[in-house]
Amino acid sequence: MSHLKVRPTGTHGRVTHVTPESAGWTYVGFDLHRLKPGETVSAATGGREACLVFVTGKGRVAAGGTELGELGGRMSPFDGKPWSVYVPQGTDWSVAAATDLELAVCTAPGLGGGLPVRVIGPDDLGQEVRGKGANTRHVTNILPETEPADSLLVVEVVTPAGNTSSYPPHKHDRDDLPRESQLEETYYHRLNPPQGFGFQRVYTDDRSLDEAMAIEDGDVVLVPKGYHPCATCHGYDLYYLNVMAGPKRIWKFHNAAEHEWLLKG
């Protein structure tokens, strides 16, 4: 199996755990918790900030000594926009599941920004359609660079069955603004129906990194550098949750030159 693909370790509790140390990089962390009603997960952010994304289900949230109430609602990541909570560095948080709950914990370095805890509700989220034809996908911006955070960029994408996504291939692995920004990235994949599969390739121009992998429901793909297109098979919609962070909180990507013609016409 590719060293870039992280399989869930089970079906209950913390099933995915990606740290900068385990990934061999500097910025992005990603945990995925699957809880039963009445179970609780809690943590302290320490020197990192976090974005708690309710992938599915509902839970009662407390952060920074404040009760935020019961959040969440959708029971499928393919059904509507998510609820999320931004938690700054140096803050305790907890989530008590009110239903079966799938909670993503996205983290990156805090920079002492002094930002408050805030709830990010579905009505706060912008959506857009990117691409056309068999390259159409639906994007929900959870924590874009236009919203306050220190390092994190967080976005959801739903790609209809049979379509490509993150395509034409693009990369963001050079600190070369304004042309390109350096960002590590994780992809948390879900499929509908869940027995489906898709494919993702991560590769560089010189092919010193070139890995293609089958992606199944619950897989996480690490993108330390290079291009990273994916595709889903006929009959199976693909959801993914992206977490990005780097030395500057800006998303500027570079398209693979040989495929840029696809954007014309």
Stockholm file with secondary structure:
# STOCKHOLM 1.0

chainA/1-265         MSHLKVRPTGTHGRVTHVTPESAGWTYVGFDLHRLKPGETVSAATGGREACLVFVTGKGRVAAGGTELGELGGRMSPFDGKPWSVYVPQGTDWSVAAATDLELAVCTAPGLGGGLPVRVIGPDDLGQEVRGKGANTRHVTNILPETEPADSLLVVEVVTPAGNTSSYPPHKHDRDDLPRESQLEETYYHRLNPPQGFGFQRVYTDDRSLDEAMAIEDGDVVLVPKGYHPCATCHGYDLYYLNVMAGPKRIWKFHNAAEHEWLLKG
#=GR chainA/1-265 SS CCTTEECCSCSSEEEEEECHHHHTSSSCEEEEEEECTTCEEEEECTTEEEEEEEEESEEEEEETTEEEEEEECCSSTTSSCCCEEEECTTCEEEEEESSSEEEEEEEEECCSCCCCCEEECGGGCEEEEESCGGGCEEEEEEECTTSCCSSCEEEEEEECTTCEESCSCEECEEEETTTEEECEEEEEEEEESTTCEEEEEEECTTSSSEEEEEEETTCEEEESSSBCCEEECTTCEEEEEEEEECSSSCCCCEECGGGGGGGCC
#=GC SS_cons         CCTTEECCSCSSEEEEEECHHHHTSSSCEEEEEEECTTCEEEEECTTEEEEEEEEESEEEEEETTEEEEEEECCSSTTSSCCCEEEECTTCEEEEEESSSEEEEEEEEECCSCCCCCEEECGGGCEEEEESCGGGCEEEEEEECTTSCCSSCEEEEEEECTTCEESCSCEECEEEETTTEEECEEEEEEEEESTTCEEEEEEECTTSSSEEEEEEETTCEEEESSSBCCEEECTTCEEEEEEEEECSSSCCCCEECGGGGGGGCC
//
